[in-house]
Amino acid sequence: MNPLTARGLPKIEPKVPNDLVKLDMEHQFHVDDVKLEIEKESTAWRSCCFDLHPASTKFAGKLTISLSMVALCSYQLITNTENCTAQIGYSSLLSLVVGSWINLQV
């Protein structure tokens, strides 16, 4: 016997076979997988030999350039001790590189 609703009408719930629910869930999983593959393909950078993830490639490039600039500035600041006016450019460039890596959340 069906339970009654607040108005006294019988509560009718549709009966769906378990196989149909299972097939619907499998279809939804398949659709989600296809969407994920399409999204991954659209964001990847492709070459003739390999695929690259854009965010990791940008990070590696920024890191390489920053480390080379830090090495150059550090070398010039350590070895050039006589001329203080030449050190101004290297110290400001060094602080610019360090400041670019600081992520301020305002």
N, C-alpha and C positions, 0 to 999 in steps of 0.2 A: 504494500500500500504506500502511495506517495504521501509525504508530509504536506501539510497545507501551508500556504503563504499567509501573510498578515491579513489579507482580505478574504481568506477562506477558500481561495482557488487552489486547486492542486498544483504542486510544483512539478513541472514536466522538464526533465533533463534529457537532452538528445543523447541517444545511445550511438556511440561511434565504435566500430570494431577496433580491437587493439592493433590489428595488422595495418589498418588505415592510419592510425596515429603513428605507428612505427615508421611507415613509409613516408609520412609527412615530415617527421623529424629527420630521417635520412636525407630527404630531398633538401631540407633547409640546411643541413650540414654541408651538403655538396655545393649548394649555392654560395654559402659563406666561404668555402674553400676556393671556389672559382673567383669570387670577388677579391679575396686576399691575394691570389696569384696575379690578377690583373693589376691590383694596386702596387704590388711589389715590382712587377715588370715596368709600370709607368714611372716609378721613382728611381729605377736603377740606371746607371750610366753604362752604356754598352760600348765595347771595343771589339775588334775582330777576334781577340783571344780570351777576353774575360769580361766580367760584369763588376761594376764598382758601386758601392753604396755612397751616395753624395755626401752625407753628413760626415762619415768617417774619412773620406778623401779630403774634404775641406779642413777637418781637424788636423790631419797629418800634414797638410800643406802649411797651415798656420803655425803648427808646432815646429816644423823644420825651419821656416823663415825666422820665427822668433828666436829659436836657439842659436841660429847663425848670427843674428843681430846681437844677441846677448854676448856671445863669444867675442865678436869683433869689438863691441863697446868695452867689454871687460879688459880685453887685451890692450886696447888703446889707453884706457884709464890707468892701467898698471904700469905700462912701459913709458908713457909720455908724462913724466913727472915735472919737467922743467917749464913747460908752457901751459899755464892754467887756462888761458883763453881758448885753447884748442880742446880742452876737456869739457867745456860747456856743451858743445854739440853732442858729444858722446853720452854725457850724463843725462841730458834731456831725452835723447833717443832711447836710452836704457829705461828711463822712467815711463816713456810712452809705451814701450813694449810690455812692461810690467802692468801698466794701467789698462792695456787692452785685454789682459787676461783676467782682470778683476771684474766680476760680474756683480754689479750693484743692483740690489732689489729695492726699489723705492716704493 
